[in-house]
Structures are given as structure tokens and as C-alpha cells.
Amino acid sequence: MARLSEQEISEIRNKADIVNVIGKYIPLTRKGKNYWCTCPFHDDHSPSMSITQDKQIYKCFVCGAGGNVFTFVQNYEKISFIEAVYKVAEYVGVTLSQSLVIEEKVKDPHIAALHKACKETIEYTSYILDSVDAKNVKEYLYQRGITNEIIKKFEIGYHPKDNALYRFLNVKKISDEDILNAGLARMQPSGIKDIFSDRIIIPIHDAHGNPVGFTARRLHEEDNPKYINTAETDVYKKGNLIFNYHRARTEVRNKNCVYLVEGAMDVLAFEKVGITNAVATLGTAITKQQVQLLKQLQVPILVSFDGDQAGKNATYKFGLLAMKENVTFEIVHNPYELDPDEIIETYGKDALISIAKQTDSWVNFLLTYLVTKYNLDNYSQRKEFAKEVAQAIEILPEQFEKESYYVRLQEISGFDMRRSQLSLQNKQSYSKKEILVQQVMPELPKSGSKHAEYEVLTQMLLGVSACNYFMEEIGFMKDDIGNKLAIYIIDYYRTHEQMEIAELLDCIIEEPVKALLLDIAQWELSKETINMMVLKDAAQRLKKTVLEDQMQEINEKIKQVTNSEELHRLLEEKTKLAQKLIG
């Protein structure tokens, strides 16, 4: 693992704007001096995460998630701290002194064995495709426009007949158990038999590039089914996978968009026409896990499913999930009821290139698609149609878009949903604001010793003079977590003239202490400059609380004491404490 100096890490933190970085992952809305968004760390349905630009921190007031720019990237992408530093450095254009070297994690032996079985299969079937015996298969691929470059890039192979793969894997010392568990063969009454015999085979990898399964296409039209895919295994879970994801990342970033298609052959079709930033869902059943993977690419998604009804249904399902997950996407307009390969075969490569450039909005798609799902001659269904489309229109960011779509919706449905939405907003505006305030405002102390501790800590964050007063006049906090935070603040000022809360966060080890710092930094009663009157008043209240606790402790002892001398000593001590309280 790379080692970076504190100076380099501080340089990246200072150059990074937390608003810009979080904005790469989630849409942000400015309200007052802060930015807000739905929290990605819990099932959030209204903006509950606040990003404070001047302090370079974020905080969710529902689940408590919070931190600085590194914390966000680390937790969002589920990577290590040092990987997050390198990721942020890339965003802000900082070249670091050392390259990032990630130590390979120790794999589960069972999972590693399945990966190995798949890897051996790839090497064997690729070798067979280049052999004389598979010359006709190679010619078939050429006829379909699949070049040697595509074959090599996607590791396409040929799975021969007569249980050849099973025999080869046995020679390579792959156990029968691993062959079966990897989904490469199945047990039959006559013994273990290959699954993908006499088919073109295309490997499928996980997001990290590990081979986990295969899709196999028939060579002969009379063979059914057309495609055979690996069944669910411990490494191949279709709903968690995106075909070509690991390979397309660089191209996706360079071209600032990704084409989403249905299957592996569709990705190859896009590759044939020079579109190298395509990935596939391996079918029309879209899952939340797949949408999350796509979201991590941080680019607009151009949905290019087949033009048939199944493809349109899949587009609709994807759109509903994508909207829920705040994913930016557009719909590629496919006027033909054909898949990408069929478009090339029927109309030529230029037709697919042209189609790929024609995109439509989610609302436009709904206006045409939902007409086939609702019976607009039926009054009740027409109402439901209007309500569903109006909901999609209402969340559009641009007012001119909203106006245009409301006009179109009225032309189709007969309902003026602008008035309906306005009435609904007016009716709910107060209650929504009230609920939002309850959700997002932290429950912080308004009075008492806790309030005093918050006052002292906020003053200490504003300058070293408040820290000196704390050490000389107070000494410690009643609360252990507050006490630890005070020590961290004092220690920070030993090497820094000014406080940077985002940097202080990286110095703190204990999560409860980090949480307290974030709460105080977001406290609505915190001051902007040191106020010695506030500090002294808070100090007096803290001292009084300590004295009151000591008084309570003595009272408890007096109730239990039986020795007259000890009773006399406790009464004297109580008198002195009472005088301090009065004074």
C-alpha cells in the first residue's frame, strides 16, 4: 500500500471542494449557505444530508453519516482511506509522489477455485478457436463482423463437443466439485457432462475483472436455445453483474457516458461500429445492485435496449429504479423492433451509429410508452396515466421543460396537471417544511451542562486562545467523549495556527468523537468568532455542574455513614462546596 505524507494529503484536501466531489456522485441543491442531497448511506426519500462548503464537511441528520471529502468517497465507493485519497487527487488533478499499489486481499479458497476454473476455461476455449479444427467457427465470427481484435479483447472462444472441456479441466487438476460449482458442467445419469458444447463462448467478469461465468451462443440455427448462460453459482449472480463493466471503465470516463444494452452480443455489435463504451445487464430483468454499479461510473447512462416490446418494458423498469436512485440517464430512440446486431445486418453500421446519437428524455419516453399500458378511453385509467407522467415532470430541474411537457400531457389526457400539482404543493408546503425541519435538524442541547460543553468546544474550534482558557480555567469536560474531543483540538493547535475541521476529522480515531465534532460544527447556535463572555459563562456553568455532582455524591455518603467523625468531615466538605456554589 502506498505511503503518502501528511503534507500531500493536506494538499489534496485543501484543493478539493467537497461540494464538487459529492456532486459527482449525487445531485445537490443549495438552500441558504449549505447544500443538501438525499443521503446515499440509508434509504432516504427526502434530502437529509447537509454539505457545509466553508467547513468542507457533510452530515446526515437522519442516519448520522458524516465526515470530510475523503470520508465520503471512502464510504460511498467502499474503498480504503488511501484509495479515497488517490481518487480525490485524480478529481482535483494532483499527481502524487507514489503510485497506488493495493495489496491483494486474501481470497476465499472456494471462490478462488471457481475463478481458476473459469480462467482455465477461457484459455482453453480461446486456444481451440485458433486451432484448425475450429476454422469454420472462426469464419462464422468473421461473417458476423467480429474481427480478431474483438475476439482477443473479449476473450471469445469455442467450446468443442464430446466433453472436451471436462477432460481438459481434469488434466489441469480442477476437481469435479469445482467444475460443477463453477457451472461449467452438470451431473447426469451417465456422468458429468459439459454444458456449453459446440457453442461460441463469451466470458463474463465481475466488477473487479474476475471471470465468473459465460454466455454461449449457438452455431447452428436449429439448435435451441439461442443462448445458454451460466446458472447461478457462488461467483455468478446475474443480478449483481454488468457485462464488460471492468473493461469499459476507461472508455466510459473518456467519453463521459455509457451505453446500456441487454446482452453480450449487443455490446459486441456496438464494438463493431467503434462504440467502445457499452455495457450489458445480461437480460431485461434490472436490479437495484446493477443500477448502483452503473451509478458508480459517475457518467450519464444512455439506455439502448432492443426496440421490441420486451426492450421497452425493460427500459421502463430501469427508468423507475434509476429515478429512485437519482441516476442521470437518457433513452436511446430505437425506431426498429430489432436488436443492435439485427440493425447492422438489415440497415448497416451507419444506422446503429446514427441511432446511438438520438436520445430522448425519460418524460418523452413515458408519454409514448404509457399510452400502451393505460387505456386512455377509460376515464379512471386516463387519470392514472396523467398522474404518473405529472410526477415525472414535476421533478425536472428546468421550468421551461416542465411547461412544455405539461402542455403535451394536457393534449394527450385532457387534464391540466399544472394546477393539480400547484394545489398539491400549496396544501403540503407547510407540513413538508415542518417534517423536513424535524428530520434534518440535529437534536442538540438547548440548555444545561451539555449546552455549556458545546459552547466551550465551539469556542475552542475558533482559536487557540479559547483552548488556553479551557486548560487554565476548566481542565476537563464532564462528558468523556467531549473530553476526548477537547484533547484532540488542543493537540491540533500544537502544529496548526488555524483550525480546519475537515483535517481534524482525519486525526480522530474514535467514531463517537468524530460524530460529536460534526454535530458541533453544524450546531445552529455555534459562533463565528471567539466570544470570551460566552466562554466564561459556559465555564462557570460547567464548574457549577461539577460542584453539584460532588454535592450529590456527598449527600449520598452522608445517608450511609455511621461514624461521627466521618459525618463531621463530610458536613464540613459539604459546607465548603455550598460556599463555592454561592460564590
NORHUGI-V469585 format. One record per helix or strand of 2 or more residues. SS is the DSSP state (@ for helix, = for strand). FROM is the first residue (numbers start at 0). TO is the last residue. If there is no record, write none. Layout:
# NORHUGI-V469585
ss->[SS & SS]
from->[FROM & FROM]
to->[TO & TO]
This chain:
# NORHUGI-V469585
ss->[@ & @ & = & = & = & = & = & @ & @ & @ & @ & @ & = & @ & @ & = & = & = & = & = & @ & @ & = & @ & = & @ & = & @ & = & @ & @ & = & @ & @ & @ & @ & @ & @ & @ & @ & @ & @ & @]
from->[5 & 17 & 28 & 33 & 48 & 56 & 65 & 68 & 80 & 108 & 131 & 147 & 156 & 163 & 175 & 184 & 190 & 198 & 210 & 226 & 237 & 244 & 256 & 263 & 277 & 287 & 299 & 308 & 328 & 339 & 348 & 358 & 361 & 378 & 398 & 416 & 447 & 463 & 479 & 500 & 510 & 531 & 563]
to->[14 & 22 & 30 & 36 & 51 & 59 & 66 & 76 & 91 & 128 & 142 & 153 & 158 & 170 & 180 & 187 & 193 & 204 & 217 & 228 & 239 & 254 & 260 & 271 & 279 & 294 & 302 & 323 & 331 & 346 & 356 & 359 & 372 & 393 & 412 & 439 & 461 & 473 & 492 & 506 & 520 & 559 & 581]
